[in-house]
Amino acid sequence: MSIWKNKLQQFINEQIDKEIRNRSLSGENEKIVREYLQNLAEIKDANNTEPILKYLSKSITPREHLQDLLNQLKSEIYSLLRVVESKAAFNLLRSTFCYLDYIALLRFGPKNNNNYGKGAGNLEELLDDFGPEDMKERYRKYKDYLVQIYRHDLVHLISPRLKVMKVKENGGERIETIGFKIIADTCNDKGKEKKANILQDFEQACSLMRSVQFRKNTFFHLRFDQNIPTINSLSMFFDTANYIKDYQSSLTKEVELNKRFAEHFIAINLSSALKLLNRQTINLLENKQINTNEKQKPSKNKIL
């Protein structure tokens, strides 16, 4: 067994002990849960650059899991962009930040080193090196604004909300109420044809949106507009897809990155598996009448 696999196995054992300890299991119940968690966190191979991990009913590598996420982006979100005339800016950004949150959790672990059960990744750290080269500084500069308004507000409060912020101008500082602005289109009518290009083919769109020349004077991307940091939901979506692609590429050669992925991935699954334990009990007797494996008896009650 490789040193890497030994270390991963030690990490797994510690995580399993922690999860069981947090839920006060003992006796036969502990045995059942421990066996399941050990099976869930089984590492097929950690001798090469990428470990083969267990995910649901199949074995995957980190790159394969990221490819699954890209396929989801393409089938569930990109396909909507081509048919939804209103562009659904809130939904697009909300979904995009959910993916970014998960990627941040896989790459950097939970925010503030909290437990994995909270489901919040270190999104701020991800945004420190996000987007095309000409946009990285902007994402880094406005990351707190983006996380609070376009992640937290959209996910937890349905829509963006006004924020009280400090504003510096002419050497002075004052407190103002700052709004929000989402663009789901091109900057001007001349960009309509270019926008159409990115809605024809997902891979071509990802490639085009990396190009400074293509985006210049076409897409708002992230910029300061009418004194408001303004986000373009289309640009954010493709920056996310390209970030996942770059992460996928990095995993092919960076051993340490694969180690961290394996640890975070396993810890996420272990925590998720026990979410309902001690919270909910399925009473098979009570639910017998709605068991789809049994024939339903005709109801004697008449609906008036």
Secondary structure, DSSP 4 states (H G I P E B T S, - for coil): --HHHHHHHHHHHHHHHHHHHHTT--HHHHHHHHHHHHHHT-EEE-SSSS-EEEETTEEE-HHHHHHHHHHHIIIIIIHHHTT-TT--HHHHHHHHHHHHHHHHHHHH-BGGG--GGG--B-HHHHHTT-SSTTTHHHHHHTHHHIIIIIIIIHHHSSS---EEEEEEETTEEEEEEE---EE-SBSSGGGHHHHHHHTT-HHHHHHHTT-HHHHTTTB--EEEETTEEEEEHHHHHHHHHHHHHHHHHHHTT-HHHHHHHHHHHHHHHHHHHTTTTTT----TTTTGGG-TTSPPPPPSSPP-
